[in-house]
Amino acid sequence: MMLSTGIEGLDNLLGGGIPERHVVAVVGAYGTGKTILGLHFIYAGLKNGEKCIMISFDEDEESIIETAKSVGMDLNEFSDSVKITRLEAIEVKESLERIESDLPEIIMDFRARRVVIDSISVLETLFDDAGRYRMLSNLRRILKSSGVTAIITSEADKYNPTASKYGILEYVCDGLICLKIIRKSELDEPVLGIEVVKMRRVKHSRKPKPYVITENGIVVFEEAEIF
């Protein structure tokens, strides 16, 4: 079964949406709309009667609700069905074992179907490579065993826009969607491009497509070319 991302053009690129129980990485530079994409995914679930959890390492609940409202999504309408939690990255590192035991319980008790974690890069900075891999693998295992469909956002690598900041997240996820700022030349106005780099068990388009962020969120121009 496919779950809609809440973005029609992206669903079409994916051949219908994100497969149920997949854990998908959304990678992009600052300002490309990673949080908004995650909110689309949450909002689509809420409108479908599903319970959703958003865990943020960046913004508090009020800020996330305001961001959603700025792109036409009123989360307050679904206050009983959405749980928004801000976690302090340093506290999480110090009590990672507790988080690993608590998170499945939170998901199960709330009976969530969708989870968004935004942005994992904040937490990754606190570990070395071995620690990052272990932390991300454990997180994937928790999400998989809880039966949810999840999006984990990450900053892109500075020199490679189709890789996460530390190059580990995409290897532990079932899918990778990249949000890129593309310039034809240094003097040209930048264009935003979305690319489905991988999605297990899905025959998807691999061609980057232009998109914009409007007052109604992300709009993907699936019929258009970037240049």
Secondary structure as UniProt FT lines:
FT   STRAND          2..3
FT   HELIX           8..13
FT   TURN            14..15
FT   STRAND          18..19
FT   TURN            20..21
FT   STRAND          23..28
FT   TURN            30..31
FT   HELIX           34..47
FT   TURN            48..49
FT   STRAND          52..56
FT   HELIX           61..70
FT   TURN            71..72
FT   HELIX           75..78
FT   TURN            79..81
FT   STRAND          82..86
FT   HELIX           89..94
FT   HELIX           96..110
FT   STRAND          114..118
FT   HELIX           120..124
FT   TURN            125..126
FT   HELIX           129..146
FT   STRAND          149..156
FT   TURN            161..162
FT   TURN            165..166
FT   HELIX           169..172
FT   STRAND          175..182
FT   TURN            186..187
FT   STRAND          191..199
FT   TURN            200..201
FT   STRAND          209..214
FT   TURN            215..216
FT   STRAND          217..220
FT   TURN            222..223
//
